[in-house]
Amino acid sequence: MELAQVTNVVHDIDRAVKFHRDTLGLPLLFQAPPSLAFFQLGSTRLMLSPPENAAQDHPGSVLYFKVKDIESVHRTLAGRGVAFVDKPHRVHQTADYDLWMTFFHDPDNNPMALMEEKRKA
C-alpha cells in the first residue's frame, strides 16, 4: 500500500497556493474550480481544499518535508517569510544517521516540518 494523496484544509485558496508554490517552492499540478489546488510531492499528491463542513474545519496532520541541508532550506524559507517555531535541531540518532527537524505552520495553521536524515561518516 502506498499513500497517494493527503488533504489540508485552507480558507483562502489563492493565499494557500501562493504560500505552497511561491514560498515553499512546491510544484503546483493544477487548480480545479471552484477552490481546489493540487501539488505533487514525490509520489504523494497534496490537495488543498476548503472545509466541506464544520467537522472538517481544523488543522491537518503534520506534513514532514524531507530535505537535504536543512539549515540552508530553513534560512531560505525564513527569508521568504516562513515563521518557524524553532531552529533545526536533532530529534533522534541511530547508528547510521541523525534525524533533524524544524517546525512551522502554513497560513491556515496546518502544521509542517522540514526533516533531514544526516548520514554519519
Backbone as a chain_set.jsonl record, in Angstrom:
{"seq": "MELAQVTNVVHDIDRAVKFHRDTLGLPLLFQAPPSLAFFQLGSTRLMLSPPENAAQDHPGSVLYFKVKDIESVHRTLAGRGVAFVDKPHRVHQTADYDLWMTFFHDPDNNPMALMEEKRKA", "coords": {"N": [[0.84, -1.175, 0.0], [0.495, 2.256, -0.749], [0.763, 5.66, 0.124], [-1.239, 7.938, -1.496], [-2.487, 10.465, -1.64], [-2.994, 13.416, 0.307], [-5.002, 15.708, 2.199], [-5.166, 19.113, 3.022], [-6.881, 21.49, 4.917], [-7.893, 24.656, 3.845], [-8.626, 28.187, 3.912], [-8.485, 30.307, 2.21], [-7.929, 29.988, -0.942], [-6.305, 31.187, -2.899], [-4.327, 32.516, -1.379], [-3.26, 30.279, -0.104], [-2.247, 28.768, -2.275], [-0.294, 30.539, -3.196], [1.456, 30.564, -0.955], [2.26, 27.8, -0.767], [3.262, 27.269, -3.377], [4.885, 29.567, -4.124], [6.278, 30.414, -1.794], [7.086, 28.033, -0.381], [7.956, 26.613, -2.571], [6.804, 24.408, -3.821], [5.777, 22.109, -6.389], [3.078, 23.033, -8.336], [0.432, 21.189, -9.5], [-2.214, 21.467, -10.639], [-5.147, 23.588, -10.564], [-8.513, 23.274, -9.55], [-11.716, 24.336, -10.239], [-14.278, 25.046, -7.758], [-12.426, 25.805, -5.795], [-10.022, 24.226, -5.345], [-6.696, 22.946, -5.075], [-3.833, 21.283, -6.297], [-0.802, 19.719, -5.493], [2.314, 18.19, -6.32], [4.205, 15.997, -4.469], [6.824, 14.265, -4.467], [5.883, 10.959, -4.69], [3.413, 11.411, -3.685], [0.373, 13.205, -3.606], [-0.693, 16.466, -2.726], [-3.632, 17.887, -1.697], [-5.29, 20.921, -1.536], [-8.001, 22.311, 0.08], [-11.129, 23.903, 0.84], [-12.944, 23.537, 3.977], [-15.531, 21.086, 3.99], [-17.528, 20.862, 5.794], [-18.356, 21.731, 9.23], [-17.062, 19.902, 10.901], [-14.767, 19.268, 9.534], [-13.247, 21.514, 9.667], [-10.445, 22.199, 10.709], [-6.928, 22.249, 11.639], [-4.675, 20.217, 9.671], [-2.921, 17.021, 9.549], [0.535, 16.782, 10.56], [2.737, 17.723, 8.05], [5.637, 16.424, 6.832], [8.458, 17.502, 5.298], [10.946, 16.107, 3.487], [14.261, 17.02, 3.24], [17.448, 18.085, 1.872], [20.265, 19.373, 3.475], [19.178, 20.913, 5.78], [19.587, 23.247, 7.29], [20.205, 25.215, 5.368], [17.852, 25.212, 3.792], [16.044, 26.001, 5.749], [17.007, 28.635, 6.271], [16.529, 29.797, 3.744], [13.69, 29.578, 3.487], [12.865, 30.998, 5.771], [13.788, 33.486, 5.022], [11.945, 33.999, 3.069], [9.766, 34.577, 4.512], [8.613, 32.583, 6.109], [7.541, 31.687, 9.283], [9.199, 30.12, 11.611], [8.784, 27.719, 14.244], [10.849, 26.809, 15.706], [14.425, 26.258, 15.608], [16.434, 24.344, 13.27], [17.058, 21.171, 14.604], [18.486, 18.291, 16.257], [16.53, 15.42, 16.645], [16.576, 12.745, 16.983], [18.792, 9.939, 17.076], [20.544, 7.432, 15.295], [22.528, 4.514, 14.625], [23.347, 4.948, 12.033], [22.475, 7.482, 11.112], [21.607, 10.912, 12.016], [18.565, 12.339, 12.945], [17.122, 15.274, 11.993], [14.994, 18.107, 12.602], [12.69, 20.839, 12.012], [10.03, 23.057, 12.765], [6.979, 24.566, 11.472], [4.111, 26.563, 10.421], [1.474, 26.68, 7.974], [-0.354, 29.392, 6.334], [-2.954, 28.783, 7.169], [-2.735, 27.591, 9.577], [-1.983, 24.908, 9.463], [0.088, 22.326, 10.541], [3.565, 21.929, 9.809], [6.752, 20.556, 8.818], [10.299, 20.544, 8.352], [12.551, 17.987, 7.538], [15.557, 16.118, 7.957], [17.657, 13.409, 7.32], [20.637, 13.078, 8.507], [23.362, 11.573, 7.39], [25.821, 9.561, 9.004], [29.378, 9.671, 9.035]], "CA": [[0.0, 0.0, 0.0], [1.257, 3.498, -0.851], [-0.026, 6.865, 0.331], [-1.359, 8.618, -2.779], [-2.906, 11.856, -1.529], [-3.446, 13.955, 1.589], [-5.701, 16.979, 2.057], [-5.109, 20.103, 4.083], [-7.963, 22.465, 4.858], [-7.496, 26.055, 3.705], [-9.778, 29.089, 3.848], [-8.268, 31.244, 1.113], [-7.168, 29.15, -1.876], [-5.262, 31.977, -3.56], [-3.254, 32.69, -0.4], [-2.656, 28.96, 0.122], [-1.454, 28.429, -3.455], [0.885, 31.407, -3.187], [2.368, 30.082, 0.083], [2.815, 26.488, -1.111], [4.015, 27.351, -4.637], [5.895, 30.623, -4.187], [7.097, 30.468, -0.581], [7.727, 26.733, -0.151], [8.538, 26.129, -3.823], [6.233, 23.114, -4.199], [5.258, 22.132, -7.761], [1.627, 23.038, -8.492], [-0.044, 20.365, -10.623], [-3.337, 22.167, -11.253], [-6.23, 24.053, -9.72], [-9.819, 22.863, -10.049], [-12.762, 25.215, -9.701], [-14.078, 26.47, -7.506], [-11.393, 26.163, -4.811], [-9.113, 23.126, -5.048], [-5.37, 23.038, -5.679], [-3.109, 20.031, -6.142], [0.652, 19.804, -5.59], [2.966, 16.879, -6.35], [5.303, 15.881, -3.507], [7.313, 12.906, -4.691], [4.802, 10.115, -5.214], [2.181, 11.768, -2.976], [-0.266, 14.447, -4.012], [-1.284, 17.286, -1.666], [-4.794, 18.64, -2.137], [-5.73, 21.997, -0.657], [-9.439, 22.407, -0.109], [-11.856, 24.462, 1.983], [-13.695, 22.501, 4.688], [-16.869, 20.833, 3.454], [-18.458, 21.011, 6.908], [-17.704, 22.212, 10.455], [-16.203, 18.851, 11.46], [-13.504, 19.257, 8.789], [-12.6, 22.819, 9.786], [-9.374, 22.149, 11.702], [-5.633, 21.981, 11.001], [-4.441, 18.841, 9.246], [-1.79, 16.297, 10.124], [1.825, 17.401, 10.278], [3.388, 17.315, 6.811], [7.085, 16.438, 7.003], [9.136, 17.625, 4.014], [12.312, 15.596, 3.54], [15.144, 17.934, 2.518], [18.898, 17.978, 2.04], [20.81, 20.612, 4.036], [18.053, 21.529, 6.487], [19.927, 24.612, 7.716], [20.088, 26.075, 4.195], [16.431, 25.322, 3.444], [15.472, 26.811, 6.826], [17.37, 30.032, 6.015], [15.831, 30.241, 2.533], [12.261, 29.754, 3.759], [12.726, 32.101, 6.729], [13.966, 34.681, 4.208], [10.712, 34.2, 2.292], [8.69, 34.928, 5.434], [8.091, 31.483, 6.916], [7.808, 31.875, 10.714], [9.475, 28.816, 12.216], [8.548, 27.562, 15.677], [12.145, 26.508, 16.304], [15.532, 26.152, 14.662], [16.747, 22.937, 13.004], [17.685, 20.512, 15.755], [18.467, 16.827, 16.231], [15.452, 14.854, 17.455], [16.817, 11.312, 17.183], [20.013, 9.461, 16.444], [20.706, 5.995, 15.12], [23.921, 4.196, 14.308], [23.639, 5.382, 10.665], [22.141, 8.884, 10.827], [20.928, 11.757, 12.996], [17.338, 12.904, 12.386], [16.965, 16.68, 12.338], [13.704, 18.683, 12.22], [12.276, 22.18, 12.41], [8.577, 23.107, 12.562], [6.332, 25.821, 11.1], [2.704, 26.417, 10.031], [1.061, 27.429, 6.794], [-1.234, 30.496, 6.744], [-4.192, 28.27, 7.764], [-2.313, 26.93, 10.817], [-1.659, 23.498, 9.284], [1.464, 22.116, 10.989], [4.505, 21.419, 8.817], [8.117, 20.431, 9.32], [11.393, 20.107, 7.497], [13.314, 16.925, 8.184], [16.721, 15.614, 7.226], [18.417, 12.313, 7.908], [22.045, 13.378, 8.26], [24.159, 10.333, 7.451], [27.079, 9.631, 9.753], [30.526, 9.276, 8.212]], "C": [[0.889, 1.243, 0.0], [0.317, 4.677, -0.635], [-0.045, 7.658, -0.963], [-1.661, 10.103, -2.636], [-3.286, 12.187, -0.097], [-4.111, 15.292, 1.302], [-5.423, 17.845, 3.266], [-6.21, 21.112, 3.847], [-7.371, 23.865, 4.778], [-8.755, 26.908, 3.584], [-9.677, 30.103, 2.719], [-7.35, 30.536, 0.116], [-6.058, 29.933, -2.564], [-4.064, 32.188, -2.63], [-2.52, 31.376, -0.186], [-1.769, 28.547, -1.056], [-0.175, 29.26, -3.472], [1.905, 30.911, -2.161], [3.048, 28.779, -0.343], [3.694, 26.538, -2.364], [5.182, 28.337, -4.547], [6.82, 30.652, -2.974], [7.836, 29.16, -0.359], [8.384, 26.174, -1.406], [8.017, 24.773, -4.257], [5.656, 23.196, -5.613], [3.727, 22.003, -7.796], [1.269, 22.191, -9.704], [-1.15, 21.09, -11.374], [-4.274, 22.676, -10.168], [-7.529, 23.643, -10.376], [-10.885, 23.748, -9.405], [-13.713, 24.435, -8.785], [-12.885, 26.768, -6.579], [-10.518, 24.989, -4.386], [-7.769, 23.397, -5.725], [-4.62, 21.757, -5.344], [-1.618, 20.255, -6.397], [1.218, 18.395, -5.596], [4.175, 16.908, -5.433], [5.844, 14.469, -3.597], [6.198, 12.088, -5.301], [3.457, 10.416, -4.555], [1.676, 13.118, -3.454], [-0.844, 15.145, -2.779], [-2.434, 18.068, -2.268], [-5.111, 19.691, -1.088], [-7.189, 22.252, -0.972], [-10.072, 23.121, 1.083], [-12.607, 23.34, 2.697], [-15.087, 22.344, 4.076], [-17.941, 20.973, 4.529], [-17.667, 21.419, 8.155], [-16.753, 21.179, 11.041], [-14.843, 18.805, 10.765], [-12.693, 20.539, 8.975], [-11.599, 22.838, 10.938], [-8.051, 21.913, 10.982], [-5.458, 20.503, 10.696], [-3.313, 18.183, 10.023], [-0.503, 17.044, 9.797], [2.358, 16.846, 8.96], [4.884, 17.491, 7.008], [7.73, 16.438, 5.616], [10.58, 17.18, 4.173], [13.191, 16.467, 2.652], [16.599, 17.515, 2.705], [19.365, 19.337, 2.512], [19.709, 21.442, 4.696], [18.343, 22.964, 6.913], [19.769, 25.6, 6.565], [18.628, 26.278, 3.798], [15.72, 26.19, 4.481], [15.757, 28.296, 6.583], [16.609, 30.585, 4.807], [14.359, 30.518, 2.828], [12.012, 30.872, 4.765], [12.883, 33.433, 5.993], [12.757, 35.003, 3.351], [9.517, 34.473, 3.201], [8.092, 33.798, 6.236], [8.512, 31.71, 8.37], [7.972, 30.496, 11.355], [9.226, 28.853, 13.716], [9.881, 27.386, 16.4], [13.217, 26.525, 15.226], [15.771, 24.667, 14.373], [17.514, 22.341, 14.192], [17.564, 18.996, 15.615], [17.367, 16.332, 17.16], [15.667, 13.376, 17.757], [18.145, 10.952, 16.531], [20.002, 7.939, 16.386], [22.185, 5.745, 14.846], [24.326, 4.77, 12.953], [23.41, 6.868, 10.391], [21.567, 9.578, 12.063], [19.72, 12.365, 12.292], [17.167, 14.32, 12.924], [15.612, 17.186, 11.839], [13.622, 20.145, 12.632], [10.826, 22.346, 11.963], [8.082, 24.507, 12.232], [4.878, 25.523, 10.753], [2.46, 27.16, 8.733], [0.103, 28.538, 7.241], [-2.566, 30.048, 7.356], [-3.926, 27.451, 9.018], [-2.131, 25.421, 10.683], [-0.196, 23.301, 9.677], [2.321, 21.461, 9.91], [5.887, 21.345, 9.439], [9.062, 20.127, 8.178], [12.094, 19.006, 8.25], [14.475, 16.505, 7.289], [17.351, 14.486, 8.019], [19.876, 12.552, 7.548], [22.856, 12.108, 8.493], [25.451, 10.557, 8.215], [28.205, 9.101, 8.867], [31.077, 7.933, 8.652]], "O": [[1.918, 1.273, 0.674], [-0.8, 4.689, -1.154], [1.011, 8.019, -1.481], [-1.159, 10.916, -3.411], [-3.83, 11.35, 0.624], [-3.825, 15.934, 0.291], [-5.442, 17.369, 4.401], [-6.446, 21.539, 2.717], [-6.469, 24.218, 5.538], [-9.817, 26.415, 3.203], [-10.681, 30.692, 2.318], [-6.135, 30.49, 0.309], [-4.975, 29.393, -2.789], [-2.916, 32.05, -3.054], [-1.293, 31.359, -0.094], [-0.667, 28.036, -0.855], [0.906, 28.733, -3.736], [3.096, 30.844, -2.464], [4.273, 28.67, -0.286], [4.755, 25.915, -2.401], [6.323, 27.99, -4.854], [8.019, 30.89, -3.116], [9.052, 29.151, -0.171], [9.284, 25.339, -1.307], [8.703, 24.052, -4.982], [5.109, 24.229, -6.0], [3.161, 21.004, -7.349], [1.748, 22.447, -10.809], [-1.055, 21.307, -12.582], [-4.205, 22.255, -9.014], [-7.649, 23.657, -11.601], [-10.942, 23.886, -8.183], [-13.934, 23.248, -9.027], [-12.383, 27.892, -6.585], [-10.298, 24.781, -3.193], [-7.708, 23.994, -6.8], [-4.753, 21.214, -4.247], [-1.225, 20.888, -7.377], [0.669, 17.501, -4.952], [5.066, 17.742, -5.595], [5.382, 13.574, -2.888], [5.625, 12.477, -6.32], [2.466, 9.744, -4.841], [2.451, 14.048, -3.677], [-1.411, 14.499, -1.898], [-2.252, 18.819, -3.226], [-5.192, 19.39, 0.103], [-7.573, 22.394, -2.133], [-9.61, 22.967, 2.213], [-12.88, 22.302, 2.095], [-15.733, 23.321, 3.697], [-19.115, 21.177, 4.222], [-16.436, 21.447, 8.126], [-15.733, 21.547, 11.624], [-13.866, 18.346, 11.357], [-11.568, 20.633, 8.486], [-11.86, 23.409, 11.997], [-8.039, 21.435, 9.848], [-6.022, 19.646, 11.377], [-2.82, 18.717, 11.017], [-0.463, 17.846, 8.864], [2.423, 15.63, 8.779], [5.346, 18.589, 7.318], [7.567, 15.488, 4.851], [11.35, 17.8, 4.906], [12.913, 16.637, 1.465], [16.93, 16.708, 3.573], [18.906, 20.358, 2.0], [19.361, 22.527, 4.229], [17.446, 23.807, 6.901], [19.255, 26.702, 6.76], [18.216, 27.4, 3.501], [14.885, 27.022, 4.126], [14.851, 29.124, 6.679], [16.105, 31.707, 4.847], [13.838, 31.572, 2.461], [11.044, 31.619, 4.625], [12.188, 34.4, 6.305], [12.564, 36.151, 2.949], [8.387, 34.588, 2.726], [7.142, 34.024, 6.985], [9.694, 31.901, 8.657], [6.989, 29.798, 11.606], [9.426, 29.875, 14.372], [10.022, 27.767, 17.563], [12.926, 26.783, 14.058], [15.35, 23.817, 15.158], [18.471, 22.924, 14.701], [16.664, 18.488, 14.947], [17.272, 16.759, 18.31], [15.039, 12.814, 18.654], [18.567, 11.58, 15.56], [19.522, 7.261, 17.294], [22.989, 6.677, 14.84], [25.503, 5.053, 12.729], [24.076, 7.45, 9.534], [21.111, 8.937, 13.01], [19.837, 12.852, 11.168], [17.078, 14.541, 14.132], [15.133, 16.758, 10.789], [14.378, 20.619, 13.48], [10.434, 21.84, 10.912], [8.672, 25.504, 12.647], [4.455, 24.368, 10.786], [3.141, 28.138, 8.422], [-0.222, 28.614, 8.426], [-3.242, 30.851, 7.998], [-4.792, 26.701, 9.47], [-2.124, 24.718, 11.693], [0.672, 24.03, 9.199], [1.872, 20.565, 9.196], [6.162, 21.986, 10.453], [8.678, 19.532, 7.171], [12.223, 19.073, 9.473], [14.393, 16.532, 6.06], [17.552, 14.592, 9.228], [20.304, 12.267, 6.429], [23.012, 11.637, 9.619], [26.091, 11.601, 8.093], [28.001, 8.198, 8.055], [32.046, 7.443, 8.072]]}, "num_chains": 1, "name": "protein.A"}
